[in-house]
Amino acid sequence: MSSLFAFPGQGAQQPAMLHQLPDEPLVRACLEEASDALGEDVRALDSAEALASTRAVQLCLLLAGVAGARLLLARGARPDYVAGLSVGAYPAAVVGGALELADAVRLVALRGELMERAWPGGHGMTAIMGLGPAELEPLLARVNGPDSPVFLANINADNQLVIAGSEAAMSAVGELARRSGAGAARRLAVSVPSHCALLAEPAARLAEAFAGVRLRRPALRYLSGSSARLLLDPEALRDDLAFNMCRVVDWRGTLRSAYERGVRLHVELPPGTVLSGLARRAMRQGAVIAFQGARLDTLDALLREEGCLDR
């Protein structure tokens, strides 16, 4: 049986998410390393006020994921695969051994800044519940245009999709979706139109910054949250990380790929439990564990029971 460490993306953030991590030396060291790389105290980034910034949100997601994973690894956890949804790809790459944390911190800070500057307001993302891609795509085509951009952004499950675009265009698609049988159209806590062509230019600029960063072949197998493919070549990883902001997320496909490769244990790193819910729907057999809300000794026992803990 194989295991997967899964890292959430934007929308999973919570106030005090860094302060709620276990008060352990490894966690403190992780936050100090990030603070040194940025030249600022990252502990100030998880207040409700600070999390209004895309940059702060993405940095907190990176750090919560890496800190939580490092704790589990130090306690004997031995995952086979790593994968991340959207910005969650960065902690996945760090934990997988392909990218240094200091480089990831600087790149994610730039990523958030580029996304915010490109679309400072009036755009975002909306979840559409109850329709599949074949039902939603004609509705997007009816609304999408130069003055009303809207695109498919995430395929999270068979009937859980996310769109990205302008507020007015998303609202129009949401209304059409409800008339077509969607159970809900819910605005997400994301202030930029991620995973669509609207972020192609910021992605290209991030790729320029990536050119000077060293990536290694990952020690853990890295599944792309965009292509759902196994990526081991450093240059393929570089492309995946730099451009994932403007590519559709195929989390449904990523979970299917993991399952087909023998993954029967899905461990969601902090914050949140959204990915656990998606994993339970996609994995017909196996176990799903979330870091958040569980004591470390409870996590140890669960991981040991599933054969993912050395001791």
Secondary structure, DSSP 8 states (H G I E B T S, - for coil): -EEEEEE--TT---TTTTTTS---HHHHHHHHHHHHHHTS-GGGGGSTTGGGSHHHHHHHHHHHHHHHHHHHHHTTB--SEEEESGGGHHHHHHHTTSS-HHHHHHHHHHHHHHHHHH--SSEEEEEEES--HHHHHHHHHHH-BTTB-EEEEEEEETTEEEEEEEHHHHHHHHHHHHHTT-SEEEE-S--S--SSGGGHHHHHHHHHHHTTS-----SSEEE-TTT--EE-SHHHHHHHHHHGGGS-EEHHHHHHHHHHTTEEEEEE-SS-SHHHHHHHHH-SSSEEEESTT--HHHHHHHHHHTT-B--
